[in-house]
Amino acid sequence: MSKNRRERRRTKKDKKPKSIGIAKRDKVSCILIFAAMFIVLLVIYFIDAILYFFYLLFKS
């Protein structure tokens, strides 16, 4: 009985997929985080450019 149980346990361990590297979900979330950071930096850059334009416009 215990031998049969050991064999079943061993086959269950062999059937489990071995995760190597980064999971697909982690890759997608990482890409989304970097895209969001890039978009935020672009928005800040354009707001700065617009404010500088108005500064130069009303400077005199």
C-alpha distances in whole Angstrom, upper triangle without the diagonal:
4,5,5,6,9,10,11,12,14,16,17,19,20,21,23,27,28,32,34,38,39,38,40,41,42,45,46,47,48,51,52,52,54,56,57,58,61,62,63,65,67,67,69,71,72,73,75,77,78,79,81,83,84,85,87,88,90,90,94
4,5,5,6,9,10,10,12,14,15,16,18,20,21,25,26,29,32,35,37,36,39,39,40,42,44,45,46,48,49,50,52,54,55,56,58,60,60,62,64,65,66,68,70,71,72,74,76,77,78,80,82,82,85,86,87,88,92
4,5,5,6,9,10,11,12,14,15,17,19,20,24,25,28,31,34,36,35,38,39,40,42,44,44,46,48,49,50,52,54,55,56,58,60,61,62,64,65,66,68,70,71,72,74,76,77,78,80,82,83,85,86,88,88,92
4,5,5,6,9,10,11,12,14,15,17,19,22,24,28,30,34,35,34,36,37,38,41,42,43,44,47,48,49,51,52,53,55,57,58,59,61,63,64,65,67,69,70,71,73,75,76,77,79,81,82,83,85,86,87,91
4,5,5,6,9,10,11,12,14,15,17,21,22,25,28,32,33,32,34,35,36,38,40,40,42,44,45,46,48,50,51,52,54,56,57,58,60,61,63,64,66,67,69,71,72,73,75,76,78,79,81,82,84,84,88
4,5,5,6,9,10,11,12,14,16,19,20,24,26,30,31,30,33,34,35,37,39,39,41,43,44,45,47,49,50,51,53,55,55,57,59,60,61,63,65,66,67,69,71,72,73,75,77,77,79,81,82,83,87
4,5,5,6,9,10,11,12,15,18,19,23,25,29,31,30,32,33,34,36,38,39,40,42,44,45,46,48,49,51,53,54,55,57,59,60,61,63,65,66,67,69,71,72,73,75,77,78,79,81,82,83,87
4,5,5,6,9,10,11,13,16,18,22,24,28,29,28,30,31,32,34,36,37,38,40,42,43,45,46,47,49,51,52,53,55,57,58,59,61,63,64,65,67,68,70,71,73,74,75,77,79,80,81,85
4,6,5,6,9,10,11,15,16,19,22,26,27,26,28,29,30,32,34,35,36,38,40,40,42,44,45,46,48,50,51,52,54,56,57,59,60,61,63,65,66,67,69,71,72,73,75,76,78,78,82
4,5,5,6,9,10,14,15,18,20,24,26,25,28,29,30,32,34,34,35,38,39,40,42,44,45,46,48,50,51,52,54,55,57,58,60,61,62,64,66,67,68,70,72,73,75,76,78,78,82
4,5,5,6,9,12,14,17,20,24,25,24,26,28,29,31,32,34,35,37,38,39,41,43,44,45,47,49,50,51,53,55,56,57,59,60,62,64,65,66,68,70,71,72,74,75,77,78,81
4,5,5,7,10,12,16,19,22,23,22,24,25,26,28,30,31,32,34,35,37,38,40,41,43,44,46,47,49,51,52,53,55,56,58,59,61,62,64,65,67,68,69,71,73,74,75,79
4,5,6,9,10,13,16,19,21,20,23,24,24,26,28,29,30,33,34,35,37,38,40,41,43,44,45,47,49,50,51,53,55,56,57,59,61,62,63,65,67,68,69,71,73,73,77
4,6,8,9,13,15,19,21,20,22,24,25,26,28,30,31,32,34,35,37,38,40,41,43,45,46,47,49,50,52,53,55,56,58,59,61,62,64,65,67,68,70,71,73,74,77
4,6,9,12,15,19,20,19,20,22,23,25,27,28,29,31,32,34,35,37,38,40,41,43,44,46,47,49,50,52,53,55,56,58,59,61,62,64,66,67,68,70,71,72,76
4,6,9,12,16,17,15,18,19,20,22,24,25,26,28,29,31,32,34,35,37,38,40,41,43,44,46,47,49,50,52,53,55,56,58,59,61,62,63,65,67,68,69,73
4,6,9,13,14,12,14,16,17,19,21,22,23,25,26,28,29,31,32,34,35,37,38,40,41,43,44,46,47,49,50,52,53,55,56,58,59,60,62,64,65,66,70
4,6,10,12,11,14,16,16,17,20,21,22,24,26,27,28,30,31,32,34,36,37,38,40,42,43,44,46,48,49,50,52,53,55,56,58,59,61,62,64,65,68
4,7,8,8,11,13,13,14,16,18,18,20,22,23,24,26,28,29,30,32,33,35,36,38,39,40,42,44,45,47,48,50,51,53,55,55,57,59,60,61,64
4,7,8,11,13,13,13,16,18,17,19,22,22,23,25,27,28,29,31,33,33,35,37,38,39,41,43,44,45,47,49,50,51,53,54,56,57,59,60,63
4,7,9,12,10,10,14,15,14,16,19,19,19,22,24,24,25,28,29,30,32,34,35,36,38,39,40,42,44,45,46,48,50,51,52,54,56,56,59
4,7,8,6,7,10,11,10,13,15,16,16,19,20,21,22,25,26,27,29,30,32,33,35,36,37,39,41,42,43,45,47,48,49,51,53,53,57
4,5,5,6,9,10,11,13,15,16,17,19,20,21,23,25,26,27,29,31,32,33,35,37,38,39,41,42,44,45,47,48,50,51,53,54,57
4,5,5,6,9,10,11,12,14,16,17,18,20,21,23,24,26,27,29,30,32,33,35,36,38,39,41,42,44,45,47,48,49,51,52,56
4,5,5,6,9,10,11,12,14,15,17,18,20,21,23,25,26,27,29,30,32,33,35,36,37,39,41,42,44,45,47,48,50,51,54
4,5,5,6,9,10,11,12,14,15,17,18,20,21,23,24,26,27,29,30,32,33,35,36,38,39,41,42,43,45,47,48,49,53
4,6,5,6,9,10,11,12,14,15,17,18,20,21,23,24,26,27,29,30,32,33,35,36,38,39,41,42,44,45,47,48,51
4,5,5,6,9,10,10,12,14,15,16,18,20,21,22,24,26,27,29,30,32,33,35,36,37,39,40,42,43,45,46,50
4,5,5,6,9,10,10,12,14,15,16,18,20,21,23,24,26,27,29,30,32,33,35,36,38,39,41,42,44,44,48
4,5,5,6,9,10,11,12,14,15,17,19,20,21,23,25,26,27,29,31,32,33,35,37,37,39,41,42,43,47
4,5,5,6,9,10,11,12,14,15,17,18,20,21,23,24,26,27,29,30,32,33,35,36,38,39,41,42,45
4,5,5,6,9,10,10,12,14,15,16,18,20,21,22,24,26,27,28,30,31,33,34,36,37,39,40,44
4,5,5,6,9,10,11,12,14,15,17,18,20,21,23,24,26,27,29,30,32,33,35,36,38,38,42
4,5,5,6,9,10,11,12,14,15,17,19,20,21,23,24,26,27,29,31,31,33,35,36,37,41
4,5,5,6,9,10,11,12,14,15,17,18,20,21,23,24,26,27,29,30,32,33,35,36,39
4,5,5,6,9,10,11,12,14,15,16,18,20,21,22,24,26,27,28,30,32,33,34,38
4,5,5,6,9,10,11,12,14,15,17,18,20,21,22,24,26,27,29,30,32,32,36
4,5,5,6,9,10,11,12,14,15,17,18,20,21,23,25,26,27,29,31,31,35
4,5,5,6,9,10,11,12,14,15,16,18,20,21,23,24,26,27,29,30,33
4,5,5,6,9,10,11,12,14,15,16,18,20,21,22,24,26,27,28,32
4,5,5,6,9,10,11,12,14,15,16,18,20,21,22,24,26,26,30
4,5,5,6,9,10,11,12,14,15,16,19,20,21,23,25,25,29
4,5,5,6,8,10,11,12,14,15,17,18,20,21,23,24,27
4,6,5,6,9,10,11,12,14,15,16,18,20,21,22,25
4,6,5,6,9,10,11,12,14,15,16,18,20,21,24
4,5,5,6,9,10,10,12,14,15,16,18,20,23
4,5,5,6,8,10,11,12,14,15,17,18,21
4,6,5,6,9,10,10,12,14,15,16,19
4,6,5,6,9,10,11,12,14,15,18
4,5,5,6,9,10,11,13,14,17
4,5,5,6,9,10,11,12,15
4,5,5,6,8,10,10,14
4,5,5,6,9,10,13
4,5,5,6,8,11
4,5,5,6,9
4,6,5,8
4,6,7
4,6
4
